[in-house]
Amino acid sequence: MANFPFDTVGFDLDGTLVDTAPDLCRAVNHALATIARPALSEEATREVIGGGTRAMLTRALERTGGPVDEATFGNLYADLIAHYERHTSEHSAPYPGCLAALDALEARGCRLAVVTNKPEYLARKLLDELGMNHRFDCVLGGDTLGPGRSKPERDMLDEALRLCGGSRFAMVGDSSFDVKAARAAEVPVVVLREGYHDMPPEELGADALIGHFDELEAALAAL
């Protein structure tokens, strides 16, 4: 246990800890329907998630007819958020093996953090509704530190390490936002193959690539 290389592990949320695409898909499509845009499938929604809710909506619009003016975008964003607030976790669930992997890391003495570009209050709401919030020493959202400090910047990773009081940090995620933030912070990063990727997972440049949470503890131990 003393030889484990990390005392703090940070996790992305959407597409890493929790498969949230079913509920995000419904929220996106609710917003798109208000301007008569075609609906996205859950698979297509997985491809537009990443970088925060505004970035997700921007990509959804690009796929369904192109960008809209600023006022329309603001209304769509408000509609999306309002729908998601009402239906945050109805169809979302932790990935298989996720909770057991968190238990194993906690048994190793690791402190755990959520580092997500999702708005913090929505991240906490999701974790609360799934009974997971107590597992984490801190939860940082894309708005926690203010503009320009979310992933792929390193700021959130640095703050997670500071709040957890550790000295050896690793990041676990699913997208280029996670990998780039880890590289900027000069910490290792593990990517899950089953997450929401903005490029093929093999091309993300992670230090380790795993197909299931059962592999996480060993992957971290080998870094």
Backbone bond lengths (Angstrom), bond angles and torsions (degrees), N, CA, C in turn:
res aa  C-N    CA-C-N  psi(-1)  N-CA   C-N-CA  omega(-1)  CA-C   N-CA-C  phi
1 M - - - 1.464 - - 1.518 110.95 -
2 A 1.338 116.32 -37.88 1.460 119.88 -178.62 1.520 111.65 -68.10
3 N 1.342 116.85 -21.14 1.457 120.08 -176.82 1.522 113.33 -87.85
4 F 1.320 118.18 -3.17 1.461 119.58 -179.91 1.523 108.46 -62.84
5 P 1.340 118.51 132.74 1.469 119.85 -168.71 1.523 116.37 -75.46
6 F 1.342 119.74 -9.16 1.462 121.15 -174.93 1.526 111.22 -130.69
7 D 1.329 115.32 141.17 1.459 119.29 173.28 1.518 112.43 -105.65
8 T 1.344 116.78 -7.95 1.461 121.95 178.84 1.527 108.65 -140.98
9 V 1.334 115.57 133.16 1.465 120.48 177.84 1.521 107.99 -128.36
10 G 1.334 115.75 127.12 1.452 121.70 178.07 1.518 110.51 -102.34
11 F 1.327 116.27 142.69 1.456 122.04 -178.24 1.516 111.10 -125.25
12 D 1.321 116.12 133.28 1.445 120.46 162.49 1.531 107.41 -64.91
13 L 1.340 116.86 162.26 1.469 119.87 -175.40 1.530 111.85 -104.06
14 D 1.330 117.31 -68.39 1.460 121.26 -176.80 1.528 110.41 -70.34
15 G 1.317 116.19 121.01 1.456 119.90 179.70 1.505 113.99 84.13
16 T 1.332 117.76 0.11 1.462 121.60 177.53 1.522 109.24 -122.59
17 L 1.308 117.84 -69.87 1.456 120.18 175.93 1.523 111.94 -76.80
18 V 1.315 116.18 -42.09 1.466 121.65 -171.13 1.525 110.63 -130.12
19 D 1.335 115.83 137.48 1.462 121.32 171.70 1.519 107.26 -84.18
20 T 1.319 115.96 95.34 1.465 122.71 -176.27 1.522 112.95 -98.83
21 A 1.325 117.60 -1.96 1.467 120.41 -174.52 1.530 113.64 -56.58
22 P 1.335 120.25 -38.05 1.470 118.12 -179.88 1.527 113.34 -58.59
23 D 1.333 117.52 -42.82 1.467 120.24 179.75 1.526 111.77 -77.05
24 L 1.329 117.46 -36.69 1.462 119.92 176.74 1.522 110.62 -66.03
25 C 1.324 117.41 -37.38 1.462 121.45 178.04 1.525 110.32 -60.39
26 R 1.310 117.49 -44.94 1.459 120.63 179.33 1.527 111.64 -64.19
27 A 1.330 116.54 -38.58 1.470 119.80 179.52 1.525 111.27 -68.12
28 V 1.330 116.63 -43.88 1.472 120.70 178.17 1.526 110.48 -61.05
29 N 1.323 115.97 -46.06 1.463 119.41 -177.75 1.519 112.22 -68.07
30 H 1.317 117.46 -31.71 1.468 120.77 173.96 1.528 109.86 -59.64
31 A 1.338 115.55 -44.87 1.469 119.47 179.33 1.524 111.47 -68.13
32 L 1.323 117.51 -44.94 1.464 120.73 -179.14 1.526 111.60 -60.84
33 A 1.328 116.50 -35.47 1.469 119.77 -177.96 1.523 112.34 -64.44
34 T 1.332 116.88 -25.45 1.469 119.44 -178.59 1.530 111.83 -69.52
35 I 1.338 117.37 -17.28 1.469 120.16 175.93 1.530 110.27 -120.04
36 A 1.321 114.49 23.60 1.472 121.80 174.43 1.524 113.28 59.05
37 R 1.330 116.64 34.05 1.457 120.41 174.50 1.534 109.25 -87.85
38 P 1.331 117.92 151.93 1.472 120.40 177.15 1.530 111.42 -66.67
39 A 1.314 115.07 152.44 1.462 120.67 -179.35 1.523 110.97 -77.69
40 L 1.327 115.87 151.38 1.462 122.25 172.65 1.527 109.27 -92.97
41 S 1.303 116.49 146.52 1.458 120.70 171.07 1.529 109.27 -75.20
42 E 1.321 115.84 166.08 1.477 118.74 176.31 1.524 110.33 -62.03
43 E 1.324 117.21 -37.87 1.463 119.75 179.80 1.524 110.55 -64.30
44 A 1.334 116.99 -43.07 1.461 120.10 177.71 1.517 110.70 -65.17
45 T 1.316 117.25 -35.64 1.467 120.44 178.11 1.517 110.71 -63.07
46 R 1.326 116.93 -39.72 1.466 119.98 177.68 1.525 111.32 -58.74
47 E 1.323 116.21 -29.59 1.465 120.40 -177.88 1.522 113.05 -81.22
48 V 1.338 118.57 -15.31 1.468 120.27 -179.69 1.528 112.63 -104.87
49 I 1.342 117.51 -7.06 1.460 120.97 178.23 1.530 109.05 -74.38
50 G 1.325 116.00 141.93 1.460 121.08 177.61 1.517 111.18 134.13
51 G 1.305 115.73 132.08 1.458 119.98 178.84 1.514 114.25 90.32
52 G 1.341 117.38 2.08 1.455 120.31 178.94 1.520 111.92 109.14
53 T 1.324 115.36 169.18 1.460 121.52 -173.72 1.523 112.40 -65.88
54 R 1.326 117.62 -40.58 1.464 119.66 179.07 1.529 111.31 -63.45
55 A 1.316 116.61 -41.21 1.465 119.93 178.26 1.523 110.36 -64.77
56 M 1.323 117.51 -39.16 1.464 121.11 177.68 1.529 110.73 -61.54
57 L 1.329 116.80 -45.91 1.459 120.58 179.55 1.523 110.86 -64.78
58 T 1.319 117.51 -40.34 1.472 120.94 178.07 1.519 110.73 -58.66
59 R 1.327 117.88 -45.20 1.464 120.94 -179.98 1.527 111.07 -67.45
60 A 1.338 116.60 -37.76 1.464 119.91 178.36 1.527 110.76 -62.03
61 L 1.322 116.33 -39.72 1.463 120.04 177.84 1.526 111.08 -67.29
62 E 1.320 116.77 -39.74 1.466 120.36 178.65 1.526 111.06 -60.51
63 R 1.333 116.77 -34.63 1.460 121.16 -177.58 1.530 112.66 -80.84
64 T 1.311 117.08 -15.90 1.474 118.86 -172.16 1.526 113.01 -119.69
65 G 1.330 117.85 19.69 1.452 118.94 176.34 1.510 115.67 138.12
66 G 1.335 116.85 -6.24 1.449 118.94 176.20 1.512 114.19 106.86
67 P 1.323 117.00 172.88 1.462 122.21 -176.12 1.526 112.24 -67.30
68 V 1.323 115.11 163.38 1.466 122.36 177.57 1.518 108.53 -123.37
69 D 1.329 116.97 170.14 1.457 119.68 179.05 1.526 110.55 -69.82
70 E 1.321 115.13 165.08 1.466 121.32 -172.76 1.524 112.35 -59.99
71 A 1.326 117.73 -41.28 1.462 120.42 -178.83 1.528 110.90 -65.41
72 T 1.329 116.41 -43.10 1.457 120.14 178.63 1.523 110.68 -64.34
73 F 1.328 115.84 -42.05 1.467 119.58 178.36 1.525 110.33 -59.24
74 G 1.323 117.26 -43.75 1.458 120.81 179.32 1.517 112.02 -60.17
75 N 1.323 117.01 -40.65 1.463 120.54 178.38 1.527 111.33 -67.44
76 L 1.322 115.93 -41.20 1.463 120.16 178.76 1.525 111.08 -63.72
77 Y 1.321 115.21 -42.95 1.467 119.57 179.75 1.531 110.22 -61.64
78 A 1.319 116.83 -43.98 1.462 120.48 178.96 1.525 111.08 -62.55
79 D 1.330 117.50 -40.29 1.460 121.28 177.99 1.526 111.10 -64.49
80 L 1.325 115.55 -43.25 1.467 120.46 179.77 1.528 110.41 -60.90
81 I 1.340 116.10 -49.78 1.453 120.46 -177.53 1.528 110.85 -63.18
82 A 1.325 117.70 -43.19 1.464 121.03 -179.09 1.530 110.79 -61.29
83 H 1.328 116.48 -42.76 1.463 119.94 178.27 1.515 110.39 -65.22
84 Y 1.331 117.02 -44.00 1.460 120.47 -177.94 1.529 111.26 -66.01
85 E 1.306 117.48 -36.47 1.466 120.10 176.55 1.522 111.35 -60.50
86 R 1.319 116.71 -35.40 1.466 120.45 -178.96 1.524 112.55 -79.29
87 H 1.326 117.25 -21.15 1.470 121.03 -173.34 1.533 110.15 -136.94
88 T 1.314 116.25 49.09 1.469 120.49 -170.44 1.524 113.49 -67.24
89 S 1.314 117.30 -38.84 1.469 119.03 -170.87 1.524 113.44 -131.51
90 E 1.310 117.69 20.00 1.464 119.77 -175.39 1.531 112.51 -62.05
91 H 1.321 116.66 -35.94 1.465 120.40 -176.71 1.536 111.90 -124.62
92 S 1.326 117.63 12.26 1.463 122.27 -178.59 1.520 110.07 -97.39
93 A 1.333 115.73 150.63 1.463 120.17 -179.74 1.520 109.99 -155.91
94 P 1.341 117.28 150.85 1.462 119.55 173.70 1.531 110.25 -59.35
95 Y 1.318 115.72 148.05 1.451 119.68 176.80 1.525 110.53 -65.32
96 P 1.322 117.82 151.81 1.468 120.52 177.71 1.520 111.32 -53.99
97 G 1.317 115.62 131.50 1.456 121.46 178.63 1.510 114.80 84.01
98 C 1.330 117.94 -7.04 1.466 121.44 -176.34 1.521 111.95 -61.09
99 L 1.315 117.30 -51.63 1.469 120.18 -175.11 1.524 111.05 -65.04
100 A 1.325 117.16 -39.38 1.464 120.36 177.88 1.529 110.82 -64.67
101 A 1.337 116.88 -37.62 1.471 120.03 178.34 1.525 110.92 -66.21
102 L 1.331 117.10 -39.60 1.464 120.24 176.88 1.527 110.50 -64.10
103 D 1.320 116.27 -40.43 1.472 120.27 177.12 1.522 110.64 -60.88
104 A 1.324 116.68 -42.09 1.463 120.78 -178.25 1.528 110.91 -65.16
105 L 1.319 117.05 -40.63 1.460 120.03 178.80 1.524 111.11 -68.38
106 E 1.326 116.28 -38.54 1.459 119.25 177.16 1.529 110.52 -63.29
107 A 1.327 116.63 -38.82 1.465 120.54 176.89 1.520 111.71 -64.00
108 R 1.316 116.48 -25.67 1.461 121.82 176.15 1.532 111.87 -77.92
109 G 1.317 116.00 -7.07 1.458 120.14 -178.07 1.513 113.71 91.14
110 C 1.328 116.88 10.75 1.464 120.21 -179.08 1.530 110.72 -77.08
111 R 1.315 115.29 143.37 1.445 121.34 167.36 1.521 107.96 -94.35
112 L 1.332 115.74 142.07 1.453 120.95 -171.29 1.519 110.28 -117.22
113 A 1.342 115.25 141.23 1.459 121.55 -178.94 1.522 109.60 -132.26
114 V 1.327 115.50 148.22 1.461 121.00 168.94 1.520 107.33 -101.78
115 V 1.325 115.80 127.12 1.464 122.57 -179.24 1.528 106.85 -127.90
116 T 1.323 116.27 94.02 1.462 121.81 -172.10 1.522 111.07 -127.81
117 N 1.315 116.85 150.23 1.462 120.20 173.81 1.532 112.43 -84.00
118 K 1.308 117.38 -2.40 1.459 122.25 173.53 1.533 108.33 -65.54
119 P 1.347 119.29 144.65 1.471 118.84 175.33 1.526 111.18 -52.49
120 E 1.326 116.69 138.89 1.457 119.69 -172.30 1.528 113.00 -57.79
121 Y 1.329 117.40 -42.27 1.464 117.96 -176.29 1.524 111.76 -65.95
122 L 1.343 117.43 -31.49 1.456 119.94 176.63 1.525 111.30 -74.65
123 A 1.330 116.95 -35.33 1.466 120.22 175.42 1.522 110.23 -62.45
124 R 1.329 116.59 -46.09 1.471 119.93 179.43 1.528 111.25 -65.53
125 K 1.316 117.27 -38.21 1.461 120.98 178.89 1.526 110.25 -62.52
126 L 1.322 116.72 -45.70 1.453 121.01 178.61 1.525 110.96 -60.79
127 L 1.322 116.85 -48.43 1.463 120.43 -178.81 1.522 111.32 -63.58
128 D 1.327 117.16 -39.97 1.466 120.66 177.39 1.525 110.77 -60.80
129 E 1.320 116.60 -47.60 1.464 120.55 -176.57 1.526 112.02 -66.91
130 L 1.328 117.24 -26.96 1.464 121.20 177.53 1.525 112.39 -92.12
131 G 1.338 117.24 1.66 1.462 121.00 179.46 1.511 114.02 68.21
132 M 1.337 116.89 31.50 1.463 121.11 -175.49 1.519 113.96 -112.62
133 N 1.309 119.00 -11.39 1.464 121.38 -170.58 1.529 112.63 -59.08
134 H 1.332 116.72 -35.58 1.467 120.73 -176.22 1.527 112.55 -67.52
135 R 1.298 117.02 -14.07 1.469 120.39 -177.71 1.529 112.77 -77.57
136 F 1.322 117.54 -13.59 1.464 120.23 -170.43 1.524 111.88 -115.38
137 D 1.322 114.91 136.69 1.461 121.09 178.65 1.519 111.75 -74.83
138 C 1.322 117.51 -25.01 1.462 120.80 174.39 1.518 109.62 -155.44
139 V 1.327 115.36 153.65 1.458 122.88 176.82 1.524 107.23 -129.15
140 L 1.321 116.24 116.44 1.461 121.97 179.71 1.517 109.39 -113.72
141 G 1.322 116.64 128.24 1.456 121.81 177.08 1.513 111.11 -105.22
142 G 1.320 115.34 174.34 1.451 120.13 -177.59 1.512 114.04 -64.47
143 D 1.334 117.00 -19.53 1.467 121.53 179.55 1.519 113.25 -103.24
144 T 1.323 118.02 0.38 1.464 121.30 -173.29 1.522 112.42 -62.49
145 L 1.313 116.72 -43.97 1.465 121.40 -174.32 1.520 113.26 -97.91
146 G 1.333 116.88 -3.57 1.457 119.99 179.34 1.516 112.30 100.18
147 P 1.335 116.75 174.24 1.468 122.43 -175.30 1.527 112.45 -58.96
148 G 1.323 114.41 141.69 1.456 120.67 173.89 1.516 115.46 77.01
149 R 1.344 117.69 10.75 1.460 118.75 -176.63 1.529 112.78 -123.11
150 S 1.336 116.45 12.24 1.455 119.80 177.05 1.524 109.75 -88.69
151 K 1.331 117.08 171.95 1.462 120.44 176.70 1.533 109.64 -59.63
152 P 1.335 119.95 136.05 1.467 127.19 22.34 1.531 116.08 -91.34
153 E 1.327 118.43 8.99 1.464 119.04 173.24 1.539 109.64 -67.87
154 R 1.308 117.22 161.29 1.452 121.62 -175.27 1.525 113.56 -86.49
155 D 1.333 117.30 -10.74 1.464 121.91 -168.34 1.521 114.15 -55.24
156 M 1.332 117.24 -43.23 1.462 120.44 -176.54 1.531 111.65 -67.41
157 L 1.327 116.69 -35.00 1.454 119.84 178.11 1.521 110.55 -68.55
158 D 1.335 115.85 -41.74 1.459 119.85 176.99 1.527 111.10 -61.41
159 E 1.337 116.21 -41.87 1.466 120.58 -178.92 1.519 111.09 -69.24
160 A 1.313 118.06 -37.20 1.462 120.56 177.13 1.519 110.91 -61.75
161 L 1.318 116.39 -43.78 1.464 120.02 178.39 1.515 110.47 -63.64
162 R 1.326 117.01 -41.27 1.463 120.32 179.53 1.530 111.52 -63.48
163 L 1.325 116.10 -45.81 1.465 119.76 -178.11 1.522 112.17 -67.65
164 C 1.329 116.15 -32.42 1.466 119.42 179.86 1.528 112.42 -81.90
165 G 1.324 116.55 -12.26 1.454 119.91 176.96 1.515 113.94 72.27
166 G 1.333 116.73 23.68 1.457 119.65 -178.07 1.514 112.87 -99.15
167 S 1.329 114.77 -173.80 1.460 119.82 179.84 1.521 112.91 -136.85
168 R 1.336 116.96 -13.23 1.474 120.46 -177.04 1.528 107.50 -130.35
169 F 1.328 116.71 108.54 1.466 122.96 -169.24 1.520 110.77 -114.49
170 A 1.324 116.29 142.16 1.464 122.70 169.12 1.520 108.53 -132.01
171 M 1.326 116.29 148.50 1.465 122.73 -179.87 1.516 109.62 -109.39
172 V 1.326 115.72 142.48 1.463 121.93 175.65 1.523 107.37 -124.97
173 G 1.330 117.12 124.08 1.459 119.68 -176.78 1.507 112.36 -154.27
174 D 1.339 115.07 -160.61 1.459 119.51 -175.81 1.531 113.93 -142.33
175 S 1.328 117.86 -2.17 1.467 119.17 -172.53 1.516 112.01 -137.32
176 S 1.334 114.79 175.09 1.459 120.23 178.18 1.528 111.38 -64.70
177 F 1.333 117.85 -27.36 1.461 120.59 178.09 1.527 110.28 -61.44
178 D 1.331 116.34 -40.52 1.464 120.93 179.71 1.526 111.17 -70.93
179 V 1.324 115.94 -43.89 1.466 119.66 -178.34 1.523 110.80 -66.38
180 K 1.314 117.43 -43.87 1.463 120.33 -178.82 1.531 111.12 -66.30
181 A 1.327 116.88 -38.12 1.468 119.34 177.71 1.519 110.50 -64.87
182 A 1.331 116.51 -40.85 1.467 120.29 178.67 1.523 110.79 -65.41
183 R 1.311 116.88 -41.82 1.460 119.49 178.68 1.536 110.52 -63.45
184 A 1.339 116.91 -41.58 1.460 120.28 178.84 1.518 111.32 -63.10
185 A 1.336 115.98 -36.43 1.467 120.92 -179.73 1.522 112.65 -85.64
186 E 1.319 116.29 -4.25 1.466 123.14 178.68 1.523 111.17 60.10
187 V 1.354 115.16 47.23 1.464 121.50 176.06 1.523 108.56 -127.71
188 P 1.339 117.97 157.03 1.467 120.87 178.76 1.522 111.49 -70.58
189 V 1.340 115.11 157.94 1.464 120.26 179.89 1.524 109.93 -141.81
190 V 1.333 114.44 135.39 1.462 123.01 175.30 1.519 108.10 -109.37
191 V 1.331 117.45 135.93 1.465 122.52 179.43 1.522 109.78 -114.96
192 L 1.339 115.69 137.95 1.451 121.92 175.27 1.525 110.59 -91.84
193 R 1.320 116.35 130.38 1.462 121.10 -179.00 1.527 112.54 -64.41
194 E 1.342 117.67 -30.60 1.466 119.78 -173.24 1.523 113.31 -87.99
195 G 1.314 118.45 8.19 1.449 120.87 -178.13 1.519 113.50 -81.62
196 Y 1.340 114.90 -159.92 1.463 121.64 -177.94 1.528 107.83 -103.68
197 H 1.310 116.70 101.25 1.463 121.18 -170.92 1.527 111.55 -99.11
198 D 1.330 116.20 136.34 1.458 120.19 173.69 1.524 111.78 -92.62
199 M 1.333 116.32 1.93 1.461 123.42 170.59 1.526 106.03 -160.30
200 P 1.321 119.03 164.71 1.461 118.77 179.29 1.525 110.99 -53.41
201 P 1.346 118.13 134.65 1.463 120.34 -174.85 1.517 114.04 -57.11
202 E 1.334 116.09 -31.25 1.462 119.57 179.48 1.522 112.14 -67.27
203 E 1.333 116.89 -19.09 1.464 120.95 -177.59 1.526 113.00 -98.20
204 L 1.316 117.52 0.49 1.462 120.35 -176.87 1.528 112.60 -74.62
205 G 1.323 117.12 -23.01 1.457 119.97 178.40 1.509 114.22 82.86
206 A 1.343 116.82 27.97 1.468 120.42 178.35 1.527 111.01 -71.02
207 D 1.325 116.01 159.56 1.464 120.48 175.76 1.520 111.61 -74.82
208 A 1.338 115.83 -26.25 1.464 120.69 176.40 1.519 107.92 -149.80
209 L 1.336 115.37 147.30 1.458 122.64 -179.73 1.519 107.06 -126.57
210 I 1.330 117.05 123.18 1.457 120.27 -176.88 1.524 110.08 -123.43
211 G 1.341 115.18 151.22 1.444 120.53 -179.08 1.509 113.89 -98.52
212 H 1.343 116.96 -11.62 1.459 120.78 -176.36 1.521 107.98 -156.63
213 F 1.330 115.82 150.32 1.461 119.66 179.56 1.523 112.90 -61.71
214 D 1.326 117.67 -21.00 1.467 119.91 176.79 1.532 111.42 -59.76
215 E 1.320 116.49 -22.58 1.464 121.13 -176.71 1.525 113.03 -91.83
216 L 1.338 117.98 -5.49 1.461 119.94 -169.99 1.519 112.69 -66.93
217 E 1.319 118.05 -48.96 1.466 119.93 -174.84 1.531 110.33 -59.33
218 A 1.324 117.26 -44.42 1.455 120.05 179.75 1.518 111.60 -66.90
219 A 1.337 116.78 -37.71 1.469 119.77 179.04 1.517 110.95 -63.59
220 L 1.322 117.32 -43.05 1.470 120.63 177.86 1.527 110.76 -66.15
221 A 1.308 116.84 -41.49 1.471 120.40 -178.45 1.524 111.59 -62.87
222 A 1.330 117.24 -26.87 1.459 121.22 -177.64 1.519 113.35 -87.04
223 L 1.336 118.08 -7.47 1.472 120.31 -178.04 1.526 111.56 -79.26
